[in-house]
Amino acid sequence: MIKMQEVYMTYPNGVVALNGVNVTIEQGEFVYIVGQSGAGKSTFTKMLFREEVPTKGSVLVNNTDITSLKWKEVPYFRRNIGVVYQDFRLLPKLTVYENIAFALEVIEESPKSIRKRVMNVLDQVGLKNKARFIPDELSGGEQQRVAIARAMVNHPSLLIADEPTGNLDPETSWEIMRILEEINASGTTILMATHSKEIVNTIKKRVIAMEDGMIVRDEHRGEYGYEV
Ligand SMILES: Nc1ncnc2c1ncn2[C@@H]1O[C@H](COP(=O)(O)OP(=O)(O)OP(=O)(O)O)[C@@H](O)[C@H]1O
């Protein structure tokens, strides 16, 4: 469960990116975050995996106020959160397999268990046959599927997707959405910042709309609500 209470975020340059955010998201929800460029969507998501610390307010993730975590506690906390980005952020010199295994090797898993878990998660995103490829040898949609596999390999309770379809053509975007829906169906909370009116209006979910660092709308099975 996620609970933000009176969250404010002012960046060091004086920009107020969050201006009093209050929200509760239950385990297993699928939530779109919408709003114009600069509204605070990315900053909102960054609060949830301690990429940024709010200037004021509390951010509860599974009953822990993560604003007060010590730096050495942050990596352990982040194992329970997967993050995917618009630009995939795979390591270019590593194979698909290595990109995903990397997330496990750093937490000292045995080689046998790493192999099993990596192949399982690659199977889940339909890319078992591309395990030895490097990112450059894959399409954008395939790279995003690898990024999703990497984010999911630790079985996090929350998956944050910051414009996951932003660099993909419409057909590939629907494929990615199908995978995200499957992940959500197995109980993972999904928080997806997006500019895609078509996706939001077609695959109906909870919609949180932000403007000027504030939540201005929060609807179950909501609409995108902005002209694009
Ligand atoms: N690291 C930073 N330092 C200073 N200002 C920042 C930083 N990151 C974001 N901002 C500012 O905070 C505001 C909110 O940015 P944020 O990236 O959260 O918006 P967004 O809704 O995700 O936008 P987009 O849709 O373009 O990704 C913007 O005015 C932005 O310029």
The ligand as an SDF file (V2000), in Angstrom:
LIG
                    3D

 31 33  0  0  0  0  0  0  0  0999 V2000
   16.1630   17.4550  -10.8750 N   0  0  0  0  0  0  0  0  0  0  0  0
   15.4180   18.5800  -11.0320 C   0  0  0  0  0  0  0  0  0  0  0  0
   15.9120   19.7750  -10.6680 N   0  0  0  0  0  0  0  0  0  0  0  0
   15.1810   20.8860  -10.8150 C   0  0  0  0  0  0  0  0  0  0  0  0
   13.9350   20.9420  -11.3110 N   0  0  0  0  0  0  0  0  0  0  0  0
   13.3870   19.7800  -11.6960 C   0  0  0  0  0  0  0  0  0  0  0  0
   14.0970   18.5430  -11.5960 C   0  0  0  0  0  0  0  0  0  0  0  0
   13.3030   17.5500  -12.0670 N   0  0  0  0  0  0  0  0  0  0  0  0
   12.1590   18.1380  -12.4360 C   0  0  0  0  0  0  0  0  0  0  0  0
   12.1920   19.4760  -12.2300 N   0  0  0  0  0  0  0  0  0  0  0  0
   11.1100   20.4550  -12.4830 C   0  0  0  0  0  0  0  0  0  0  0  0
    9.9870   20.0640  -11.7100 O   0  0  0  0  0  0  0  0  0  0  0  0
    8.7720   20.2380  -12.4490 C   0  0  0  0  0  0  0  0  0  0  0  0
    8.0610   18.8960  -12.5540 C   0  0  0  0  0  0  0  0  0  0  0  0
    8.8430   18.0150  -13.3580 O   0  0  0  0  0  0  0  0  0  0  0  0
    8.4440   16.4930  -13.6280 P   0  0  0  0  0  0  0  0  0  0  0  0
    9.5530   15.8900  -14.4020 O   0  0  0  0  0  0  0  0  0  0  0  0
    8.0190   15.8680  -12.3670 O   0  0  0  0  0  0  0  0  0  0  0  0
    7.1580   16.7010  -14.5730 O   0  0  0  0  0  0  0  0  0  0  0  0
    6.4080   15.6620  -15.5180 P   0  0  0  0  0  0  0  0  0  0  0  0
    4.9590   15.8980  -15.3010 O   0  0  0  0  0  0  0  0  0  0  0  0
    6.9310   14.3060  -15.2890 O   0  0  0  0  0  0  0  0  0  0  0  0
    6.8210   16.1710  -16.9610 O   0  0  0  0  0  0  0  0  0  0  0  0
    7.0090   15.3220  -18.3430 P   0  0  0  0  0  0  0  0  0  0  0  0
    5.6380   14.8990  -18.7500 O   0  0  0  0  0  0  0  0  0  0  0  0
    7.6050   16.3420  -19.2690 O   0  0  0  0  0  0  0  0  0  0  0  0
    7.9280   14.1800  -18.0270 O   0  0  0  0  0  0  0  0  0  0  0  0
    9.1960   20.8280  -13.7950 C   0  0  0  0  0  0  0  0  0  0  0  0
    9.0440   22.2250  -13.7130 O   0  0  0  0  0  0  0  0  0  0  0  0
   10.6480   20.4450  -13.9220 C   0  0  0  0  0  0  0  0  0  0  0  0
   11.3570   21.3840  -14.6960 O   0  0  0  0  0  0  0  0  0  0  0  0
  1  2  1  0
  2  3  1  0
  2  7  2  0
  3  4  2  0
  4  5  1  0
  5  6  2  0
  6  7  1  0
  6 10  1  0
  7  8  1  0
  8  9  2  0
  9 10  1  0
 10 11  1  0
 11 12  1  0
 11 30  1  0
 12 13  1  0
 13 14  1  0
 13 28  1  0
 14 15  1  0
 15 16  1  0
 16 17  2  0
 16 18  1  0
 16 19  1  0
 19 20  1  0
 20 21  2  0
 20 22  1  0
 20 23  1  0
 23 24  1  0
 24 25  2  0
 24 26  1  0
 24 27  1  0
 28 29  1  0
 28 30  1  0
 30 31  1  0
M  END
$$$$
